[in-house]
Amino acid sequence: MTPLVQSRWLAFGAIVLWATLATLGVRLSHLPPFWLTGVALLVGSLVSLPLARFNLSLWRVPLRTLALGIYGLFGFHFLLFIALRHAPPVQANLVNYLWPLGMVLLAPVFLPSAFFSVRQLLAALVGFAGAALAILSHPAQASGEATGLAWGYLPALGSALVWCTYSLMTQRVAPFATSAIGVFALASGVLSLICHVLMEPAAQVRPQDWVWLLLMGLGPLGAAFFLWDAALKRGDARQIGLMSFLTPLLSTLLLLWDSGQTLGLPVGLAAVLIVSAAWLGRTR
């Protein structure tokens, strides 16, 4: 199997795991976001132990690389959990999943070998049209509640920007072992818990929450990071970013199924527009 094919399968594994993140986040939305992020990332850091064969020397990275890892893992998930609390989850989830398009559009900024085309500009416009439709499709927008909900889309867009820039910037720092993602998760988890102690009320954890926390930590906040990093090390970041547009479809369908909702025409059209942006923005 060639590195390119390996990259696609690794990325697909991360995509499937990330498709569960929004649903798990909604199930745990009663927990303080810093606490939730911290506990899940600490659980996720444990995935690297068998990957590194319990050799923690593989966690050693330069301070600049560690800061980048904290920016990506801590920043992305904290903003996403905030968005899921203050905007309709399905619509906020679609806005968050503009990050694959961001990887394609920003690749020329971070990667000298990448290029930008008019077709990719058109893809950006289609993607943002889909995001706008997702936001405006919520009934609250027509009932005078738009002001209260609108700000929740800002952290959703922020989380998208954080993850696409993190993914691209990992290609510019000194090479590091994929197992070092464990120290990113550990540091981000500790930082989150410190913020929780300083800024949030105590978490009221129900017994059944621990099942969802374990699934979140081992899956979308654990194994998915390692699969994603391994994919980026073997393939083209732009192609991986475009492939990642499978995630909003899977994630949105799972959210709808979990909440007992049906796929309405506006949300369905928004999903089609965002995924269509991937096709328009393809690099070859």
Backbone as CSV, one residue per row, in Angstrom:
resi,resn,N_x,N_y,N_z,CA_x,CA_y,CA_z,C_x,C_y,C_z
1,MET,0.850,-1.196,0.000,0.000,0.000,0.000,0.884,1.243,0.000
2,THR,0.654,2.130,-0.941,1.470,3.328,-1.063,1.160,4.306,0.069
3,PRO,2.110,5.233,0.366,1.843,6.232,1.413,0.584,7.042,1.149
4,LEU,0.285,7.342,-0.129,-0.901,8.123,-0.456,-2.180,7.363,-0.092
5,VAL,-2.212,6.085,-0.414,-3.380,5.263,-0.069,-3.493,5.117,1.441
6,GLN,-2.349,4.901,2.106,-2.356,4.830,3.571,-2.925,6.109,4.163
7,SER,-2.508,7.235,3.598,-2.973,8.525,4.095,-4.479,8.635,4.021
8,ARG,-5.053,8.192,2.930,-6.501,8.295,2.756,-7.248,7.417,3.762
9,TRP,-6.751,6.210,4.001,-7.411,5.339,4.964,-7.269,5.867,6.383
10,LEU,-6.100,6.400,6.710,-5.912,6.987,8.041,-6.827,8.186,8.242
11,ALA,-6.917,9.037,7.218,-7.794,10.198,7.309,-9.249,9.769,7.443
12,PHE,-9.635,8.728,6.709,-11.011,8.256,6.794,-11.332,7.748,8.204
13,GLY,-10.372,7.080,8.835,-10.584,6.633,10.210,-10.827,7.802,11.152
14,ALA,-10.031,8.872,10.995,-10.229,10.061,11.826,-11.583,10.699,11.548
15,ILE,-11.982,10.734,10.287,-13.258,11.340,9.896,-14.431,10.617,10.559
16,VAL,-14.404,9.304,10.538,-15.490,8.525,11.147,-15.585,8.812,12.640
17,LEU,-14.449,8.892,13.308,-14.460,9.177,14.746,-14.946,10.598,15.014
18,TRP,-14.497,11.562,14.220,-14.910,12.957,14.428,-16.397,13.154,14.153
19,ALA,-16.973,12.296,13.345,-18.407,12.418,13.067,-19.247,12.219,14.323
20,THR,-18.676,11.597,15.346,-19.418,11.363,16.595,-19.252,12.506,17.594
21,LEU,-18.361,13.443,17.326,-17.996,14.439,18.335,-19.152,15.360,18.706
22,ALA,-19.857,15.882,17.719,-20.932,16.821,18.033,-22.041,16.152,18.841
23,THR,-22.388,14.933,18.475,-23.433,14.212,19.204,-23.014,13.957,20.645
24,LEU,-21.781,13.529,20.839,-21.300,13.319,22.201,-21.255,14.637,22.967
25,GLY,-20.860,15.722,22.269,-20.820,17.030,22.918,-22.191,17.492,23.373
26,VAL,-23.211,17.219,22.574,-24.574,17.587,22.959,-25.035,16.747,24.153
27,ARG,-24.724,15.463,24.149,-25.115,14.597,25.268,-24.471,15.049,26.578
28,LEU,-23.316,15.687,26.471,-22.593,16.130,27.661,-22.653,17.644,27.823
29,SER,-23.608,18.286,27.191,-23.657,19.749,27.181,-23.976,20.360,28.542
30,HIS,-24.435,19.556,29.490,-24.706,20.077,30.828,-23.442,20.235,31.650
31,LEU,-22.320,19.727,31.145,-21.046,19.825,31.867,-20.306,21.090,31.439
32,PRO,-19.573,21.725,32.363,-18.817,22.935,31.996,-17.827,22.631,30.875
33,PRO,-17.738,23.494,29.853,-16.917,23.184,28.678,-15.435,23.000,28.975
34,PHE,-14.857,23.808,29.893,-13.442,23.598,30.225,-13.244,22.231,30.876
35,TRP,-14.146,21.868,31.771,-14.033,20.568,32.449,-14.173,19.433,31.447
36,LEU,-15.167,19.531,30.584,-15.402,18.498,29.583,-14.204,18.348,28.664
37,THR,-13.685,19.471,28.174,-12.519,19.428,27.289,-11.325,18.809,27.997
38,GLY,-11.096,19.219,29.256,-9.936,18.734,30.000,-9.973,17.244,30.255
39,VAL,-11.089,16.740,30.753,-11.191,15.319,31.077,-11.073,14.468,29.812
40,ALA,-11.776,14.878,28.750,-11.739,14.099,27.512,-10.334,14.079,26.905
41,LEU,-9.619,15.199,26.961,-8.261,15.227,26.413,-7.296,14.398,27.249
42,LEU,-7.479,14.387,28.552,-6.627,13.540,29.385,-6.846,12.066,29.054
43,VAL,-8.091,11.686,28.870,-8.373,10.309,28.449,-7.742,10.045,27.088
44,GLY,-7.876,11.011,26.170,-7.310,10.857,24.839,-5.803,10.711,24.828
45,SER,-5.128,11.368,25.759,-3.664,11.274,25.804,-3.195,9.860,26.081
46,LEU,-4.026,9.050,26.729,-3.639,7.676,27.055,-3.490,6.806,25.816
47,VAL,-4.126,7.207,24.710,-4.032,6.428,23.478,-2.592,6.342,22.998
48,SER,-1.801,7.367,23.291,-0.428,7.392,22.779,0.499,6.442,23.517
49,LEU,0.121,5.986,24.705,1.021,5.132,25.482,1.348,3.823,24.759
50,PRO,0.357,3.046,24.331,0.721,1.847,23.559,1.326,2.176,22.206
51,LEU,0.920,3.317,21.624,1.488,3.711,20.338,2.979,3.970,20.452
52,ALA,3.393,4.566,21.568,4.809,4.846,21.812,5.502,3.698,22.528
53,ARG,4.774,2.591,22.703,5.301,1.443,23.447,5.771,1.868,24.828
54,PHE,5.014,2.783,25.410,5.242,3.305,26.761,6.620,3.956,26.914
55,ASN,7.164,4.431,25.798,8.429,5.161,25.802,8.113,6.655,25.729
56,LEU,8.055,7.316,26.893,7.629,8.708,26.940,8.668,9.666,26.359
57,SER,9.859,9.172,26.037,10.842,10.047,25.397,10.358,10.503,24.027
58,LEU,9.431,9.733,23.442,8.872,10.118,22.150,7.919,11.293,22.272
59,TRP,7.595,11.676,23.516,6.741,12.839,23.743,7.539,14.143,23.701
60,ARG,8.850,14.065,23.647,9.673,15.270,23.683,9.568,16.036,22.370
61,VAL,9.131,17.263,22.472,9.009,18.139,21.301,9.487,19.530,21.699
62,PRO,9.926,20.345,20.727,10.291,21.725,21.043,9.105,22.498,21.613
63,LEU,9.400,23.533,22.375,8.350,24.334,22.993,7.409,24.919,21.941
64,ARG,7.953,25.333,20.805,7.122,25.898,19.734,6.114,24.870,19.230
65,THR,6.561,23.622,19.100,5.661,22.569,18.627,4.598,22.255,19.670
66,LEU,4.998,22.257,20.942,4.029,22.013,22.012,2.964,23.114,22.030
67,ALA,3.399,24.366,21.860,2.446,25.477,21.834,1.464,25.329,20.675
68,LEU,1.957,24.874,19.542,1.085,24.646,18.391,0.070,23.546,18.700
69,GLY,0.519,22.485,19.348,-0.384,21.399,19.692,-1.475,21.839,20.651
70,ILE,-1.115,22.664,21.633,-2.110,23.176,22.585,-3.098,24.095,21.873
71,TYR,-2.583,24.930,20.979,-3.449,25.811,20.182,-4.487,24.988,19.415
72,GLY,-4.041,23.905,18.789,-4.947,23.097,17.985,-5.941,22.306,18.813
73,LEU,-5.448,21.521,19.743,-6.321,20.615,20.478,-7.195,21.345,21.495
74,PHE,-6.600,22.225,22.254,-7.370,22.957,23.260,-8.298,23.974,22.602
75,GLY,-7.741,24.779,21.697,-8.523,25.848,21.090,-9.704,25.340,20.287
76,PHE,-9.489,24.326,19.481,-10.558,23.815,18.630,-11.724,23.272,19.436
77,HIS,-11.440,22.406,20.385,-12.539,21.742,21.078,-13.251,22.662,22.057
78,PHE,-12.515,23.557,22.677,-13.187,24.479,23.576,-14.171,25.360,22.805
79,LEU,-13.737,25.909,21.668,-14.625,26.754,20.864,-15.812,25.965,20.332
80,LEU,-15.588,24.707,19.940,-16.686,23.897,19.429,-17.731,23.638,20.508
81,PHE,-17.292,23.290,21.715,-18.253,23.010,22.783,-19.034,24.273,23.164
82,ILE,-18.376,25.434,23.117,-19.077,26.693,23.370,-20.145,26.907,22.293
83,ALA,-19.790,26.664,21.033,-20.732,26.856,19.934,-21.954,25.947,20.073
84,LEU,-21.732,24.702,20.463,-22.839,23.749,20.587,-23.800,24.125,21.704
85,ARG,-23.345,24.989,22.631,-24.204,25.428,23.730,-24.998,26.682,23.383
86,HIS,-24.509,27.462,22.437,-25.102,28.775,22.197,-25.583,28.979,20.763
87,ALA,-25.683,27.904,20.015,-26.288,27.940,18.687,-26.928,26.578,18.452
88,PRO,-27.903,26.490,17.556,-28.503,25.182,17.262,-27.419,24.188,16.858
89,PRO,-27.345,23.017,17.494,-26.216,22.106,17.273,-25.988,21.720,15.824
90,VAL,-27.058,21.412,15.073,-26.867,20.982,13.687,-26.249,22.093,12.858
91,GLN,-26.780,23.314,12.980,-26.253,24.437,12.198,-24.838,24.814,12.630
92,ALA,-24.592,24.854,13.942,-23.250,25.172,14.429,-22.244,24.129,13.962
93,ASN,-22.692,22.883,13.916,-21.814,21.802,13.478,-21.415,21.984,12.016
94,LEU,-22.365,22.402,11.172,-22.048,22.628,9.767,-21.077,23.792,9.593
95,VAL,-21.261,24.864,10.364,-20.336,25.998,10.289,-18.937,25.561,10.722
96,ASN,-18.854,24.783,11.787,-17.567,24.278,12.253,-16.851,23.488,11.164
97,TYR,-17.637,22.767,10.358,-17.015,21.927,9.338,-16.694,22.670,8.050
98,LEU,-16.497,23.971,8.164,-15.847,24.708,7.085,-14.329,24.531,7.140
99,TRP,-13.804,23.880,8.187,-12.352,23.766,8.291,-11.709,22.969,7.157
100,PRO,-12.347,21.939,6.584,-11.685,21.291,5.442,-11.472,22.251,4.280
101,LEU,-12.479,23.102,4.017,-12.318,24.095,2.961,-11.229,25.087,3.326
102,GLY,-11.157,25.445,4.606,-10.101,26.345,5.056,-8.722,25.780,4.788
103,MET,-8.572,24.461,4.941,-7.274,23.841,4.655,-6.881,24.041,3.205
104,VAL,-7.851,23.913,2.306,-7.562,24.070,0.873,-7.224,25.520,0.552
105,LEU,-8.020,26.447,1.079,-7.838,27.857,0.737,-6.589,28.464,1.371
106,LEU,-6.244,28.001,2.586,-5.096,28.571,3.285,-3.790,27.823,3.017
107,ALA,-3.866,26.699,2.339,-2.649,25.936,2.072,-1.565,26.767,1.392
108,PRO,-1.895,27.611,0.397,-0.826,28.410,-0.224,-0.170,29.394,0.744
109,VAL,-0.874,29.773,1.800,-0.318,30.708,2.783,0.723,30.014,3.646
110,PHE,0.478,28.749,3.985,1.354,28.027,4.918,2.325,27.075,4.231
111,LEU,1.972,26.594,3.047,2.799,25.605,2.361,3.285,26.175,1.036
112,PRO,4.582,26.412,0.888,5.108,27.037,-0.331,4.782,26.280,-1.607
113,SER,4.649,24.953,-1.521,4.406,24.157,-2.723,2.954,24.181,-3.175
114,ALA,2.052,24.702,-2.337,0.630,24.728,-2.671,0.316,25.932,-3.556
115,PHE,-0.835,25.896,-4.193,-1.239,26.993,-5.074,-2.720,27.276,-4.876
116,PHE,-3.153,28.405,-5.419,-4.552,28.830,-5.290,-5.113,29.114,-6.675
117,SER,-6.381,28.755,-6.892,-7.000,28.943,-8.203,-8.362,29.616,-8.060
118,VAL,-8.873,30.091,-9.185,-10.201,30.706,-9.206,-11.253,29.679,-8.785
119,ARG,-11.063,28.434,-9.175,-12.004,27.381,-8.799,-12.098,27.240,-7.289
120,GLN,-10.976,27.386,-6.605,-10.991,27.285,-5.147,-11.664,28.497,-4.515
121,LEU,-11.546,29.673,-5.157,-12.275,30.842,-4.687,-13.782,30.607,-4.791
122,LEU,-14.206,30.008,-5.908,-15.616,29.674,-6.073,-16.055,28.670,-5.007
123,ALA,-15.183,27.736,-4.692,-15.491,26.764,-3.650,-15.705,27.457,-2.316
124,ALA,-14.896,28.475,-2.038,-15.060,29.214,-0.787,-16.423,29.888,-0.726
125,LEU,-16.844,30.480,-1.825,-18.142,31.153,-1.855,-19.284,30.161,-1.666
126,VAL,-19.189,29.013,-2.301,-20.228,27.988,-2.150,-20.265,27.484,-0.706
127,GLY,-19.076,27.268,-0.118,-19.017,26.792,1.262,-19.632,27.780,2.238
128,PHE,-19.317,29.055,2.086,-19.888,30.062,2.976,-21.383,30.238,2.743
129,ALA,-21.837,30.039,1.501,-23.281,30.086,1.237,-23.987,28.973,1.998
130,GLY,-23.368,27.801,2.016,-23.941,26.697,2.768,-23.993,26.984,4.254
131,ALA,-22.936,27.577,4.781,-22.905,27.912,6.206,-23.975,28.950,6.539
132,ALA,-24.125,29.967,5.670,-25.138,30.999,5.908,-26.541,30.402,5.882
133,LEU,-26.792,29.495,4.945,-28.102,28.850,4.869,-28.373,28.026,6.115
134,ALA,-27.342,27.343,6.622,-27.501,26.550,7.837,-27.902,27.439,9.004
135,ILE,-27.281,28.601,9.107,-27.587,29.524,10.212,-28.998,30.085,10.079
136,LEU,-29.331,30.556,8.875,-30.611,31.235,8.678,-31.792,30.270,8.670
137,SER,-31.522,28.972,8.524,-32.611,27.999,8.455,-33.255,27.729,9.798
138,HIS,-32.596,28.127,10.908,-33.160,27.835,12.226,-34.371,28.730,12.489
139,PRO,-35.485,28.148,12.968,-36.706,28.937,13.163,-36.535,30.142,14.065
140,ALA,-35.610,30.080,15.023,-35.434,31.193,15.960,-35.049,32.474,15.247
141,GLN,-34.445,32.350,14.074,-34.035,33.547,13.359,-35.233,34.399,12.946
142,ALA,-36.386,33.750,12.799,-37.570,34.472,12.364,-38.468,34.860,13.531
143,SER,-38.070,34.512,14.739,-38.932,34.763,15.887,-38.329,35.742,16.874
144,GLY,-37.345,36.507,16.418,-36.777,37.528,17.280,-35.681,37.044,18.198
145,GLU,-35.254,35.773,18.063,-34.222,35.238,18.939,-32.855,35.265,18.279
146,ALA,-32.758,35.830,17.101,-31.508,35.767,16.351,-30.364,36.388,17.109
147,THR,-30.617,37.504,17.809,-29.534,38.176,18.526,-28.949,37.289,19.600
148,GLY,-29.815,36.551,20.292,-29.336,35.689,21.355,-28.558,34.500,20.853
149,LEU,-28.853,34.072,19.610,-28.204,32.887,19.091,-27.009,33.203,18.202
150,ALA,-27.034,34.384,17.559,-26.058,34.668,16.511,-24.623,34.535,16.992
151,TRP,-24.330,34.973,18.221,-22.935,34.957,18.649,-22.399,33.540,18.780
152,GLY,-23.271,32.561,18.947,-22.811,31.183,19.075,-22.165,30.642,17.817
153,TYR,-22.459,31.278,16.668,-21.822,30.831,15.431,-20.380,31.319,15.318
154,LEU,-20.032,32.363,16.075,-18.655,32.870,16.019,-17.654,31.853,16.552
155,PRO,-17.894,31.230,17.728,-16.952,30.188,18.142,-16.954,28.991,17.205
156,ALA,-18.070,28.705,16.534,-18.084,27.609,15.559,-17.140,27.924,14.400
157,LEU,-17.199,29.166,13.915,-16.292,29.582,12.850,-14.851,29.642,13.362
158,GLY,-14.685,30.092,14.623,-13.354,30.131,15.217,-12.740,28.758,15.333
159,SER,-13.533,27.768,15.718,-13.004,26.408,15.842,-12.553,25.889,14.481
160,ALA,-13.295,26.237,13.417,-12.901,25.828,12.075,-11.555,26.442,11.695
161,LEU,-11.380,27.720,11.997,-10.125,28.404,11.671,-8.959,27.818,12.456
162,VAL,-9.177,27.524,13.726,-8.112,26.954,14.554,-7.656,25.613,13.987
163,TRP,-8.617,24.745,13.643,-8.200,23.399,13.235,-7.520,23.387,11.870
164,CYS,-7.995,24.194,10.929,-7.339,24.176,9.619,-5.946,24.785,9.700
165,THR,-5.760,25.846,10.486,-4.422,26.436,10.605,-3.480,25.527,11.395
166,TYR,-4.004,24.879,12.431,-3.179,23.905,13.174,-2.700,22.792,12.247
167,SER,-3.620,22.225,11.457,-3.265,21.113,10.578,-2.203,21.517,9.569
168,LEU,-2.305,22.735,9.044,-1.324,23.188,8.061,0.014,23.530,8.719
169,MET,-0.037,24.128,9.901,1.213,24.525,10.552,2.008,23.343,11.064
170,THR,1.365,22.188,11.280,2.145,21.011,11.673,3.087,20.577,10.556
171,GLN,2.810,21.032,9.323,3.689,20.709,8.195,4.908,21.631,8.129
172,ARG,4.931,22.666,8.996,6.018,23.642,8.937,6.961,23.568,10.126
173,VAL,6.590,22.859,11.162,7.481,22.719,12.309,8.388,21.522,12.100
174,ALA,9.384,21.395,12.967,10.298,20.258,12.874,9.531,18.953,13.008
175,PRO,9.898,17.919,12.243,9.174,16.648,12.316,9.143,16.094,13.745
176,PHE,8.004,15.505,14.109,7.868,14.909,15.433,7.104,13.600,15.304
177,ALA,7.301,12.712,16.263,6.618,11.418,16.236,5.122,11.606,16.448
178,THR,4.319,10.811,15.761,2.864,10.901,15.922,2.458,10.658,17.365
179,SER,3.191,9.814,18.069,2.854,9.541,19.468,2.986,10.787,20.340
180,ALA,3.734,11.813,19.861,3.873,13.062,20.623,2.557,13.817,20.718
181,ILE,1.576,13.439,19.905,0.245,14.044,20.038,-0.259,13.832,21.468
182,GLY,0.212,12.777,22.124,-0.192,12.506,23.499,0.164,13.648,24.440
183,VAL,1.334,14.254,24.263,1.716,15.359,25.143,0.907,16.607,24.811
184,PHE,0.514,16.770,23.537,-0.383,17.874,23.181,-1.702,17.736,23.946
185,ALA,-2.245,16.511,23.923,-3.525,16.261,24.592,-3.392,16.411,26.099
186,LEU,-2.286,15.914,26.658,-2.080,16.001,28.100,-1.975,17.452,28.551
187,ALA,-1.139,18.241,27.866,-0.962,19.646,28.228,-2.260,20.425,28.044
188,SER,-2.975,20.153,26.955,-4.236,20.849,26.705,-5.284,20.473,27.749
189,GLY,-5.280,19.192,28.154,-6.223,18.751,29.174,-5.972,19.405,30.517
190,VAL,-4.705,19.482,30.906,-4.355,20.125,32.181,-4.719,21.603,32.145
191,LEU,-4.410,22.275,31.036,-4.758,23.690,30.894,-6.266,23.894,31.004
192,SER,-7.023,23.022,30.382,-8.483,23.125,30.438,-8.992,22.994,31.864
193,LEU,-8.432,22.053,32.619,-8.885,21.842,33.993,-8.490,23.014,34.896
194,ILE,-7.352,23.628,34.635,-6.956,24.822,35.388,-7.964,25.944,35.126
195,CYS,-8.330,26.116,33.856,-9.334,27.127,33.514,-10.668,26.807,34.169
196,HIS,-10.992,25.539,34.244,-12.243,25.135,34.901,-12.252,25.562,36.362
197,VAL,-11.168,25.299,37.069,-11.090,25.648,38.487,-11.206,27.150,38.683
198,LEU,-10.598,27.926,37.789,-10.571,29.382,37.940,-11.841,30.071,37.467
199,MET,-12.561,29.464,36.525,-13.613,30.204,35.830,-14.998,29.560,35.858
200,GLU,-15.107,28.309,36.268,-16.379,27.625,36.133,-16.867,27.050,37.457
201,PRO,-18.172,26.823,37.573,-18.695,26.111,38.746,-18.310,24.640,38.674
202,ALA,-18.406,23.968,39.794,-18.044,22.556,39.842,-18.935,21.743,38.904
203,ALA,-18.348,20.756,38.259,-19.100,19.909,37.336,-20.018,18.968,38.111
204,GLN,-21.250,18.859,37.645,-22.222,17.929,38.223,-22.300,16.722,37.296
205,VAL,-21.474,15.726,37.595,-21.333,14.571,36.708,-22.295,13.467,37.125
206,ARG,-23.071,12.996,36.171,-23.973,11.883,36.413,-23.252,10.579,36.096
207,PRO,-23.645,9.486,36.736,-22.938,8.210,36.501,-22.852,7.826,35.026
208,GLN,-23.942,8.028,34.263,-23.924,7.636,32.857,-23.017,8.530,32.010
209,ASP,-22.659,9.703,32.522,-21.779,10.603,31.767,-20.413,9.988,31.508
210,TRP,-19.959,9.149,32.419,-18.614,8.601,32.283,-18.483,7.698,31.064
211,VAL,-19.567,7.054,30.675,-19.524,6.236,29.460,-19.270,7.116,28.248
212,TRP,-20.027,8.232,28.155,-19.859,9.143,27.024,-18.503,9.837,27.064
213,LEU,-18.025,10.178,28.262,-16.700,10.793,28.392,-15.603,9.846,27.920
214,LEU,-15.741,8.578,28.277,-14.739,7.594,27.858,-14.749,7.435,26.341
215,LEU,-15.940,7.359,25.753,-16.040,7.244,24.298,-15.473,8.483,23.603
216,MET,-15.769,9.662,24.151,-15.248,10.895,23.564,-13.722,10.948,23.665
217,GLY,-13.194,10.589,24.816,-11.753,10.659,25.012,-10.973,9.669,24.171
218,LEU,-11.476,8.457,24.060,-10.761,7.434,23.297,-10.962,7.575,21.792
219,GLY,-12.087,8.166,21.393,-12.400,8.270,19.967,-12.063,9.611,19.362
220,PRO,-13.043,10.547,19.287,-12.792,11.814,18.589,-11.762,12.711,19.257
221,LEU,-11.544,12.569,20.564,-10.511,13.361,21.237,-9.291,12.518,21.596
222,GLY,-9.176,11.366,20.972,-8.037,10.501,21.232,-7.477,9.919,19.953
223,ALA,-7.963,8.749,19.573,-7.420,8.041,18.408,-7.490,8.874,17.135
224,ALA,-8.531,9.700,17.001,-8.676,10.499,15.777,-7.482,11.424,15.558
225,PHE,-6.925,11.985,16.632,-5.768,12.882,16.497,-4.566,12.161,15.897
226,PHE,-4.340,10.941,16.377,-3.175,10.189,15.923,-3.347,9.738,14.480
227,LEU,-4.566,9.319,14.123,-4.836,8.952,12.734,-4.660,10.156,11.808
228,TRP,-5.153,11.307,12.263,-5.069,12.530,11.456,-3.616,12.946,11.235
229,ASP,-2.825,12.932,12.291,-1.423,13.324,12.161,-0.675,12.366,11.243
230,ALA,-0.932,11.076,11.389,-0.277,10.095,10.523,-0.690,10.296,9.072
231,ALA,-1.949,10.658,8.838,-2.412,10.909,7.467,-1.714,12.123,6.869
232,LEU,-1.596,13.201,7.639,-0.942,14.409,7.143,0.528,14.171,6.827
233,LYS,1.168,13.288,7.585,2.587,12.999,7.354,2.805,12.186,6.081
234,ARG,1.764,11.544,5.577,1.910,10.657,4.418,1.277,11.205,3.138
235,GLY,0.394,12.215,3.267,-0.347,12.652,2.089,-0.336,14.155,1.888
236,ASP,-1.166,14.601,0.952,-1.313,16.009,0.592,-2.381,16.627,1.486
237,ALA,-2.019,17.690,2.230,-2.958,18.298,3.168,-4.216,18.795,2.471
238,ARG,-4.085,19.283,1.230,-5.265,19.781,0.512,-6.218,18.647,0.176
239,GLN,-5.682,17.524,-0.301,-6.530,16.389,-0.637,-7.199,15.803,0.612
240,ILE,-6.456,15.767,1.711,-7.022,15.264,2.963,-8.120,16.200,3.442
241,GLY,-7.878,17.517,3.307,-8.889,18.479,3.705,-10.181,18.315,2.926
242,LEU,-10.072,18.092,1.622,-11.258,17.903,0.806,-11.982,16.610,1.159
243,MET,-11.224,15.561,1.425,-11.816,14.289,1.831,-12.607,14.453,3.129
244,SER,-12.167,15.393,3.954,-12.782,15.592,5.268,-14.185,16.170,5.190
245,PHE,-14.624,16.578,3.995,-15.996,17.049,3.878,-17.010,15.925,4.033
246,LEU,-16.548,14.688,4.100,-17.446,13.602,4.494,-17.913,13.791,5.936
247,THR,-17.104,14.437,6.749,-17.410,14.546,8.175,-18.700,15.304,8.455
248,PRO,-18.946,16.488,7.863,-20.196,17.168,8.189,-21.438,16.379,7.808
249,LEU,-21.369,15.631,6.706,-22.521,14.809,6.341,-22.781,13.743,7.398
250,LEU,-21.737,12.996,7.753,-21.893,11.935,8.744,-22.288,12.508,10.099
251,SER,-21.643,13.606,10.471,-21.890,14.209,11.777,-23.309,14.765,11.872
252,THR,-23.758,15.448,10.818,-25.098,16.028,10.821,-26.169,14.938,10.847
253,LEU,-25.985,13.905,10.053,-26.949,12.804,10.058,-27.022,12.140,11.428
254,LEU,-25.874,11.991,12.079,-25.869,11.384,13.411,-26.564,12.283,14.425
255,LEU,-26.329,13.603,14.333,-27.000,14.548,15.222,-28.522,14.483,15.041
256,LEU,-28.952,14.457,13.800,-30.380,14.408,13.521,-30.995,13.109,14.032
257,TRP,-30.323,12.006,13.797,-30.826,10.710,14.257,-30.894,10.664,15.775
258,ASP,-29.864,11.177,16.440,-29.814,11.126,17.898,-30.887,12.006,18.529
259,SER,-31.237,13.105,17.865,-32.236,14.027,18.411,-33.647,13.736,17.907
260,GLY,-33.777,12.722,17.042,-35.091,12.370,16.529,-35.630,13.329,15.493
261,GLN,-34.758,14.150,14.890,-35.191,15.108,13.875,-35.078,14.498,12.481
262,THR,-35.747,15.111,11.546,-35.627,14.705,10.151,-34.747,15.706,9.405
263,LEU,-34.212,15.269,8.303,-33.337,16.133,7.508,-34.196,17.068,6.676
264,GLY,-34.418,18.292,7.179,-35.216,19.281,6.471,-34.503,19.792,5.232
265,LEU,-35.276,20.385,4.339,-34.723,20.858,3.072,-33.617,21.901,3.255
266,PRO,-33.790,22.947,4.109,-32.716,23.942,4.244,-31.403,23.349,4.763
267,VAL,-31.493,22.514,5.805,-30.275,21.918,6.351,-29.662,20.950,5.350
268,GLY,-30.516,20.183,4.667,-29.999,19.267,3.654,-29.299,20.009,2.534
269,LEU,-29.893,21.130,2.090,-29.271,21.924,1.036,-27.963,22.548,1.516
270,ALA,-27.940,22.993,2.780,-26.707,23.551,3.335,-25.601,22.507,3.324
271,ALA,-25.931,21.278,3.714,-24.934,20.206,3.707,-24.439,19.932,2.294
272,VAL,-25.357,19.922,1.327,-24.970,19.682,-0.072,-24.038,20.786,-0.567
273,LEU,-24.348,22.038,-0.227,-23.505,23.148,-0.665,-22.105,23.047,-0.073
274,ILE,-22.029,22.724,1.222,-20.719,22.652,1.867,-19.895,21.511,1.294
275,VAL,-20.525,20.374,1.058,-19.792,19.249,0.473,-19.444,19.527,-0.988
276,SER,-20.327,20.217,-1.697,-20.035,20.573,-3.085,-18.805,21.463,-3.180
277,ALA,-18.584,22.264,-2.149,-17.388,23.109,-2.120,-16.124,22.269,-2.197
278,ALA,-16.176,21.083,-1.612,-15.001,20.197,-1.678,-14.698,19.786,-3.100
279,TRP,-15.757,19.486,-3.864,-15.560,19.083,-5.254,-15.014,20.246,-6.084
280,LEU,-15.574,21.422,-5.881,-15.110,22.581,-6.634,-13.678,22.957,-6.276
281,GLY,-13.313,22.733,-5.007,-11.994,23.148,-4.546,-10.917,22.113,-4.710
282,ARG,-11.234,21.013,-5.389,-10.235,19.945,-5.538,-9.007,20.501,-6.259
283,THR,-7.843,19.981,-5.902,-6.597,20.499,-6.487,-6.221,19.801,-7.777
284,ARG,-6.807,18.629,-8.005,-6.525,17.932,-9.272,-7.547,16.823,-9.475
